Amino acid sequence: MGAIRNAFAWAKQAVARKSLKSAVSAAPLRPHVGPPDAFLMGTVLALVAFGVVMVYSASAVFASQQFHNGQHFLIRQSLYALGGIALMFIFTRIDYHRLRRLTYVLLAGSIALMLYVALGFGHAAGGAARWISVGPVHIQPAETAKVAIIFWLAYSLSKKADRIRTFTVGFLPHALMACLLMLLCLKQPDFGSAMMIGLITFVLLFTAGAKTGYIFAAILMFSPIAYLLVTGSEYRMRRIQAFLAPFEHRYDIGYQISESLMSFGSGGVAGVGIGDSRQKLFFLPEAHTDFISAIVGEELGFVGIMALVFAFGLVVYLGLRAAFRAADDYGTYLAVGITMFVGIQAFTNLAVAMGLVPTKGLVLPFISFGGSSLLVNCAAMGVLLNVSRERSADVEMVEKKESRNSSVPAMRATSLGGST
């Protein structure tokens, strides 16, 4: 009789295990979400704070002369920084998977804004209509377009993972979308942003596993077009001439880059000190925007520039590490795209200020003055920080629950068997 009861108890145990496993397989496992990468967050916050300080240092004299208020740009940049940090923390808390549903809304909105600017309705400055004025705030649609293409590529490439090596599905649609946004950038004109969108697209296609033959063929096909765009434009050719021989055109087309190089040279090893730059005294144009790194080099010297390069290098390293550790392909592509978005901008801006590449209209992320750039970069960093949060399925809790539930019939079986 005891043996029968024992067999019956073990049968109940088997049924309980089977029902538990089927329930676990039917219901989604709750993920454990860890904290965001503290080093990445700290580095970004330090860069934003450093940017506020350098904008004030580089713009105080110009703001006093132009607006009769030396703190004009400091106040605005501080407000942008607070808004950017708030956006970063908000997106750090939002699961990046929820952003999938906003992919086409963000893309369509960016295209609409780009069309608005390309058709001539934008605010013009410096010979280009790249901004939309909303009261005192100027929005640059090209910045949102760069982020929009990253989100769309991450969504599309992860969805087409099994067909990514095909031409009609894996390569052509993504190349055509990039071409559309690049054409809208060139219409403004904004050659730098167009090249940025093209680079991000090729990097993500390569990361996703698209055929390198298609990528190289596209690069070879677009190289002559880029050459014609440069040689066929008078102001772009003037930039090339200034790049090749800046001091030969010291008081003409090479003035800006010459003054920038003089700023770096004046800084020496340790710099002249925060606030003591001479080049910002109406010698270096765009001292608080595109060429703010030259002021950093003058006031903080070689040490300051190396620290800045190290900070951006750390952002790139931690961003790529988050990409490799992402829970899925969508997270990987998002992290790679955002990391390259920030890294390429930083490298290009520093290279331009040092005379290593021709002048491009790209700001230094987190450092240069500008509301739309800072807000977009901080929001993108928030998404990257969310991707960096470790996600692991709650398998251990399920196993413990299964063990705890299955031990009950076993104990009952033992007690029943022992009582006979």
C-alpha positions, -999 to +999 in steps of 0.1 A: +000+000+000+029+024+008+045+017-025+013+026-044+010+059-025+047+066-032+042+060-069+011+082-069+030+110-052+059+108-077+033+110-106+019+142-091+054+156-089+060+148-126+027+165-136+035+195-115+069+199-132+054+195-167+027+221-160+053+245-145+076+242-175+048+247-200+036+278-181+072+292-181+076+286-218+042+302-226+048+333-205+076+357-213+105+357-188+109+388-168+143+404-175+167+416-148+177+451-159+210+463-144+222+499-140+236+519-169+273+521-175+285+544-148+318+552-165+300+562-197+275+583-179+302+600-159+322+608-190+293+623-208+283+644-178+319+657-174+320+666-211+287+685-209+299+704-178+332+711-194+314+724-225+295+750-204+327+763-189+345+765-223+315+782-240+316+809-214+353+813-216+353+815-254+322+837-258+322+862-229+340+890-248+321+885-280+288+883-260+296+916-242+303+933-275+273+918-294+246+916-267+260+938-239+259+908-217+290+887-212+269+858-198+245+856-228+259+823-242+266+809-208+230+812-197+217+797-230+242+768-229+235+761-193+198+758-201+205+735-230+228+715-208+201+710-182+176+701-208+200+677-224+209+660-191+172+656-183+166+640-217+196+617-212+182+604-179+147+600-193+160+579-222+182+560-199+151+548-180+130+540-212+136+505-225+151+510-259+129+482-273+099+505-269+115+530-293+108+506-322+073+519-326+086+555-330+110+546-358+089+557-387+074+587-368+110+600-362+121+593-397+090+609-413+093+639-391+130+644-399+123+641-436+095+667-433+117+691-415+145+686-440+122+693-468+110+724-451+145+737-449+156+724-483+127+743-500+141+776-486+118+782-456+146+777-431+166+803-412+197+813-432+231+819-416+266+817-430+254+812-465+233+781-457+197+776-447+200+748-421+179+760-392+142+764-382+136+792-359+112+785-330+112+817-310+147+821-296+156+785-303+171+774-337+165+738-346+188+721-371+169+692-388+201+676-400+209+666-364+176+648-360+180+632-394+213+616-383+196+600-353+165+591-374+186+571-399+203+553-370+170+542-355+156+532-388+186+512-399+188+495-365+151+485-368+153+475-404+186+456-403+175+436-372+142+427-388+159+415-420+188+396-404+182+365-424+182+384-457+208+410-450+233+396-476+208+400-504+210+431-526+173+439-530+163+435-494+195+438-473+214+466-491+193+486-517+165+500-494+189+512-468+212+528-494+183+546-510+170+560-477+205+573-469+207+589-504+174+607-499+186+622-466+220+631-481+203+649-510+182+669-486+214+678-467+231+689-499+202+711-509+207+733-478+237+730-485+253+708-458+280+686-472+294+676-438+261+662-426+255+644-459+289+627-456+281+618-419+248+601-429+266+581-456+294+570-432+269+559-405+249+539-431+280+521-444+292+513-409+259+499-399+255+479-431+290+464-425+282+457-388+250+439-398+269+417-423+259+431-456+281+420-485+313+441-485+312+439-523+280+460-524+295+485-499+327+490-518+308+492-551+286+520-536+317+538-523+333+536-557+302+548-574+297+578-551+334+589-550+332+606-584+299+623-573+316+636-542+346+648-562+323+667-586+303+682-557+336+696-543+353+707-575+320+722-589+315+744-559+335+776-555+333+779-518+343+742-513+373+746-535+383+777-515+382+755-484+404+729-501+429+757-509+428+770-474+435+735-461+464+729-484+481+763-477+465+781-449+493+806-442+497+815-479+461+828-476+466+841-441+444+872-446+420+856-471+404+822-473+429+806-449+423+832-421+402+810-399+423+779-400+455+800-396+441+816-364+431+782-351+466+768-356+480+798-338+457+791-309+470+756-306+506+768-309+501+795-283+489+770-257+521+750-255+521+721-231+500+734-202+481+763-218+477+800-209+449+793-184+411+792-185+398+826-196+431+839-208+429+831-245+439+859-268+425+844-300+390+847-288+394+885-287+378+888-322+408+870-339+393+835-342+358+834-358+333+809-344+354+806-313+325+793-292+310+770-319+329+751-346+364+761-334+360+758-297+386+731-296+412+757-306+404+777-275+407+745-254+441+740-269+452+776-262+439+778-226+446+742-215+475+733-239+485+699-251+475+684-218+440+697-222+436+685-258+449+650-249+424+648-220+396+658-244+407+632-270+409+606-242+374+614-230+359+610-265+380+579-270+366+565-238+330+573-250+337+554-282+352+524-264+324+522-239+298+526-266+312+498-286+315+476-255+278+482-249+271+473-285+289+440-282+272+432-249+237+442-261+208+418-256+199+416-293+208+428-327+186+459-325+205+471-294+238+463-311+230+484-342+216+513-321+248+514-299+271+512-329+253+539-348+251+563-318+287+557-309+299+564-345+276+594-346+294+610-317+328+597-325+330+607-361+317+642-353+343+646-325+372+633-347+362+655-376+358+687-356+392+682-339+408+674-372+394+705-388+406+727-360+441+712-363+442+716-400+442+678-407+411+679-429+393+706-449+368+728-430+334+711-423+304+725-405+304+699-377+304+709-340+323+693-312+297+671-294+288+683-259+313+711-260+304+735-288+276+761-283+243+750-298+210+738-285+198+713-311+232+696-312+235+693-274+199+681-269+202+655-297+235+642-285+224+639-249+192+621-259+212+597-281+236+591-252+205+583-230+195+556-255+231+542-255+231+541-218+199+522-218+214+497-242+244+494-218+221+482-190+227+444-185+196+424-193+193+387-182+162+365-182+149+355-148+159+319-153+173+314-118+141+325-102+121+300-124+145+272-115+142+280-078+105+281-081+104+248-099+127+232-073+106+246-044+073+234-060+087+200-069+101+194-034+067+195-019+054+163-035+087+146-028+085+155+009+049+142+010+059+110-008+087+105+017+064+110+046+037+088+032+061+061+024+076+063+059+043+060+076+034+026+063 
